[in-house]
Amino acid sequence: MNLELPPQFLDKADLFSEEVSNKLAYALTVISRLKVSAKLLSSLGDTSEQQDIDQHTHLLLTLIKETADAVDDAYNVLLVAGRASR
């Protein structure tokens, strides 16, 4: 999953409150960690020990849950901010 922010977002970094910005930054960080971990798991290959594969798979599943929670939190904070700005 590639996620790139448009230049308009970067030019207006103060567009959101600190809470919204923090939630978005955390969600993007967790997405990045998930991406790196998935690449690491896929690079283990068939010659790796089953225990290593199991540990990486467990970590990846944990990161998937953490990512889903972070994205959900960021989405909810954005919804509240959007409603408040009407």
C-alpha positions, 0 to 999 in steps of 0.5 A, a space after each residue: 500500500 503506497 500512501 502519498 500526501 498531496 502537496 496541498 497537505 504539506 503546504 498547509 501542515 497547520 490545517 488540522 488540529 494537533 490531535 488530528 495531525 498526531 493521529 494521521 502521523 501515527 497511522 502513516 507510521 504504522 502503515 510504513 512499519 507494516 509494509 517493511 515487515 511484510 517485505 521482510 517476511 516475504 524475503 525469508 524464503 523457503 530455506 528459513 527455519 519454521 520458527 523464524 517464519 512463525 515469529 515474523 508471521 505473528 509480528 505481521 498479524 500483530 502489526 495488521 491489527 495495530 494498523 487497522 486500529 490506527 487507521 480507524 482512530 485517524 478516520 474517526 478523528 477526521 470525521 469529528 474534525 470535519 463535522 466540527 468545521 461545518 
